Amino acid sequence: MNHNPIYVALDLPRLDAAEALARRIKDHVGGIKLGLEFFCAHGHHGVHELAKVGLPIFLDLKLHDIPNTVAGAMQAIHVLQPAIVTVHASGGRAMLEDAKAAAGEHTKVVAVTVLTSLDDDDMSAIGYANRASDQALRLAELAHGAGVDGIVCSGHEVGDIRRQWKDGYFVVPGLRPADGVLGDQKRSVTPRAARDAGASVLVIGRPITRAEDPVAAARAIEGTL
């Protein structure tokens, strides 16, 4: 796998545009993240087409259902040979265990802790007593015990979690360059800060995909790491 930790989020509505952009920036990123918007629009065919670019594929599907259903979904995507697949840690231990058992041999299963679009006020409104950071730590402990490969968390939590889970695989989304626009991200850090804290994968979308010059933007972020 490419040692560049940047996975570019290509959740674009048009397949040809996503493929063209991936080919333009492929030398400055380590992989391609495809989420729900892309997968619902283009399915297996779209993933196969993006895989032709030659970069590892991260399927960010955030599976969350009863254990049997999640295991079946994992088996259904074996043919796509994703490098990484996400499930929700809040699905519980049995779901996490079944997801890992059903995943492909070379697929890392990572559990989403708390979305980076949520802050402490959102957590309270949902009904959680814990702060966002405390809930992320709690779910990371659950995921570790269930035997998945790692977690998805914000850059604010990754350092504390890595100290408890030294060989974990940590995916950090919601990253913004120092001069970037936050948008819907409420718990964002810079790519360099996340990497220094112990992130294995840096997920970066809009700062690259919506830049006037995506190649220059990707190269600039790569240069900070």
C-alpha positions, 0 to 999 in steps of 0.5 A: 500500500502507498505510504502516503497517508492521504485518502482523497474523498471522491464523493462526486455525483458524476463517475467520469468527473471522479475518475478524471480527478483521481487520475490527476491527483494520483501521484499526490495521494495514497488512496481513494475514499468512496462514500455513500453518495458515490456508492448509491449513485454508481455501485459496484461498477463505479468502484471497479472503474475507480480501482483502475486508477491504481490506488487502494480503495476505501469504502466508507459505507458506515454499515450499521445493522443487525450482525447478520445483515452487516456480515452479508453486506461485507460478503457482498463487497468481497469482489471489490477488494476494498483496502478499508471498510467502515462500520459503526462502532455503536452497532455493538460488539457482536456486529463488529465481530461479525463484520470482521469475520466476514470481511475479505482477507486483505480488508481492514475493518474500521469502526466509526466512533463519533462523526466529526460533524457532531460536537458536545451539544449534538451529543446531548441532543441525541441523548448521550451523557458523554462528551464527544471525546469521551464517547469516542474513547468508549467506542474505541475500547469496544472496537478494540475488544471486538477485534476490528482493525481500528477506528475512525475518530477526529484528530482531537481524540486520536492521540489519546486512543493510540496510547491505549491501542498502540497497534490500532489503525486510525482513520481521521476525517474532517481535516482542514488545512490551517487556512481552510473553511470548516463547513460542516466539520465541528471537530477539525484539525490540520492534516499535520496535527492528525498525523503527528498525533498518530493517524494512519490515514488522513481523509481529505475531501473538499480542500482538494476536490473543490480547490481551483487547482486540485493537484496543487492543493493535494501537493501542498497538503502532502508537503506539510506531512 
